[in-house]
Amino acid sequence: AWAKGLKRCRVCEPCTRKRGEACEGDFDEAGEPMLPEGVSVGDACLAETVQAGERKRLKGVLLSARKTSPHLLVKFVGTERGEPFTSLSAPGLKSSYLTRREVAAWVAP
């Protein structure tokens, strides 16, 4: 059972952080958000998100990083293979804040 005020982490369980606290390793010593290896602001990336109740990987663009977790703002621009969205494949949200573990460098297939 989870204690009141603790939040289950989707990535690094068991997690003992309180709501609103970042996971260890999300920020550098200066308090700046760490970006995934091979990804910079403005770069194409591969982002995990929930779509229709299941986890999907989509091509995105990293728009910005903030000091509040989740700290990476990603705009979804296509399917995992880089194809443009259709009315059926488009996610419900056009952009989302994600953790560093949900974003990776995008490599063209």
PEFEN-V693278 format. One line per field, one symbol per residue. ss: DSSP state (@ for helix, = for strand, . for the rest). psi: psi as a letter, one per 20 degrees, with the letter a starting at -180 (. if undefined). burial: # if it has 24 or more other C-alpha atoms within 12 Angstrom, else .. A space follows every 10 residues. Layout:
ss=???
psi=???
burial=???
//
This chain:
ss=.....=.... .......=.. ......=... ..=....... ...======= =..======= =====..... .========. .......... ....====.@ @@===....
psi=qpqpiqpppi gmqqpjqrpi qqqqihqahi jqppqqpjpr piqqrppprp pkjqpqpqpr pohrqripqq ioopppiarh ijqqqrhhip rhphrqprrh ijprpppp.
burial=.......... .......... .##..##... ..####..## #.#######. ......#### ######..## ########## .........# #...###### ######...
//
